Amino acid sequence: MSATGLELTGRLALVTGAGRGIGEAVVRALVASGARVVATDLTPEGVDKLAQEHPEHLTARRLDVTDTAAVDALIAGTEDSLGPLDIVVNVAGILRSSAVTDLTDGDWAATFAVNTHGVFHVSRAAARRMAVRGSGNIVTVASNAAGIPRAGMSAYAASKAAAVMFTKCLGLEVAARGVRCNTVSPGSTLTDMQRALWNAAESETAAAQRVITGDLATHRTGIPLGRIADPADIADAVVFLVSDRARHITMHDLYVDGGATLRA
């Protein structure tokens, strides 16, 4: 089955966390592949800008993925007004970095509220409808931190690991009804979230090189491919998984990290 430039023409997608970074890149890649997209985010500025750029292919909506009622209402409203959802991509996420001994209850709860509960709320609402129709694709953007311990990132890593396993369990339950569920697990990617981890006194080039080289003190191996990912690298993996080229792939966790975890 060959890839085409508009292989997703006629399909309707919903993306969370679409206002910037990986979410924005996913929206752009889906539109470029011919899909219509409902781009959602907690803050409207980014998705509104995208909608202005692609008025015929994109609808912007505000969404708090931690709010079950809001998620259910948005998905119901989307299908009532635009048609059945073929694709859902969970990208919304937050990072609260801290040593475990300094981590607050609030930071732990907030991380799971978005990164895990949000994935549950959105995926459940979409899967209920997709399973009845007998088709659909759900992709959760997780992290390679879900598969290898990371110092100072316990809440983030644990929340992403939970999201990965939840998505696999969902995929098992709905496979017989024609719905595929996969995860994409990026490594270090050039986003605002990544930059927030860097020392502000460093140049971006120096900070990026430090990530690529690795840090023995924090048990990071570096990136064997010698580059930090661009958000488009992650988006391309998402588009592949929701396309017919991946029609026999489900419950898979695709690492896009330049080999950083040595696939541990």
Secondary structure as the mmCIF struct_conf table of DSSP 4:
data_model
#
loop_
_struct_conf.conf_type_id
_struct_conf.id
_struct_conf.beg_label_comp_id
_struct_conf.beg_label_asym_id
_struct_conf.beg_label_seq_id
_struct_conf.end_label_comp_id
_struct_conf.end_label_asym_id
_struct_conf.end_label_seq_id
TURN_TY1_P TURN_TY1_P1 GLY A 5 GLY A 10
STRN STRN1 LEU A 12 VAL A 15
BEND BEND1 THR A 16 GLY A 17
TURN_TY1_P TURN_TY1_P2 ALA A 18 GLY A 19
BEND BEND2 ARG A 20 ARG A 20
HELX_RH_AL_P HELX_RH_AL_P1 GLY A 21 ALA A 32
TURN_TY1_P TURN_TY1_P3 SER A 33 GLY A 34
STRN STRN2 ARG A 36 ASP A 41
BEND BEND3 LEU A 42 PRO A 44
HELX_RH_AL_P HELX_RH_AL_P2 GLU A 45 GLU A 53
TURN_TY1_P TURN_TY1_P4 PRO A 55 HIS A 57
STRN STRN3 LEU A 58 ARG A 62
TURN_TY1_P TURN_TY1_P5 VAL A 65 THR A 66
HELX_RH_AL_P HELX_RH_AL_P3 THR A 68 LEU A 82
STRN STRN4 ILE A 87 ASN A 90
STRN STRN5 SER A 98 SER A 98
HELX_RH_3T_P HELX_RH_3T_P1 VAL A 100 ASP A 102
HELX_RH_AL_P HELX_RH_AL_P4 ASP A 105 PHE A 112
HELX_RH_PI_P HELX_RH_PI_P1 ALA A 113 HIS A 117
HELX_RH_AL_P HELX_RH_AL_P5 GLY A 118 ARG A 133
TURN_TY1_P TURN_TY1_P6 GLY A 134 GLY A 134
STRN STRN6 GLY A 136 VAL A 141
HELX_RH_3T_P HELX_RH_3T_P2 ASN A 144 ALA A 146
BEND BEND4 GLY A 147 ILE A 148
TURN_TY1_P TURN_TY1_P7 ALA A 151 GLY A 152
STRN STRN7 MET A 153 MET A 153
HELX_RH_AL_P HELX_RH_AL_P6 SER A 154 VAL A 174
HELX_RH_3T_P HELX_RH_3T_P3 ALA A 175 ARG A 177
TURN_TY1_P TURN_TY1_P8 GLY A 178 GLY A 178
STRN STRN8 VAL A 179 PRO A 186
BEND BEND5 SER A 188 SER A 188
STRN STRN9 THR A 189 THR A 189
BEND BEND6 LEU A 190 THR A 191
HELX_RH_AL_P HELX_RH_AL_P7 ASP A 192 ARG A 195
TURN_TY1_P TURN_TY1_P9 ALA A 196 LEU A 197
BEND BEND7 TRP A 198 TRP A 198
TURN_TY1_P TURN_TY1_P10 ALA A 200 ALA A 201
BEND BEND8 GLU A 202 GLU A 202
HELX_RH_AL_P HELX_RH_AL_P8 GLU A 204 THR A 213
STRN STRN10 ASP A 215 ASP A 215
HELX_RH_3T_P HELX_RH_3T_P4 LEU A 216 THR A 218
TURN_TY1_P TURN_TY1_P11 HIS A 219 HIS A 219
STRN STRN11 ARG A 220 ARG A 220
TURN_TY1_P TURN_TY1_P12 PRO A 224 LEU A 225
BEND BEND9 GLY A 226 ARG A 227
HELX_LH_PP_P HELX_LH_PP_P1 ILE A 228 ILE A 228
STRN STRN12 ALA A 229 ALA A 229
HELX_LH_PP_P HELX_LH_PP_P2 ASP A 230 ASP A 230
HELX_RH_AL_P HELX_RH_AL_P9 PRO A 231 VAL A 242
BEND BEND10 SER A 243 SER A 243
HELX_RH_3T_P HELX_RH_3T_P5 ASP A 244 ALA A 246
TURN_TY1_P TURN_TY1_P13 ARG A 247 HIS A 248
BEND BEND11 MET A 251 MET A 251
STRN STRN13 ASP A 253 VAL A 256
BEND BEND12 ASP A 257 ASP A 257
TURN_TY1_P TURN_TY1_P14 GLY A 258 ARG A 263
#
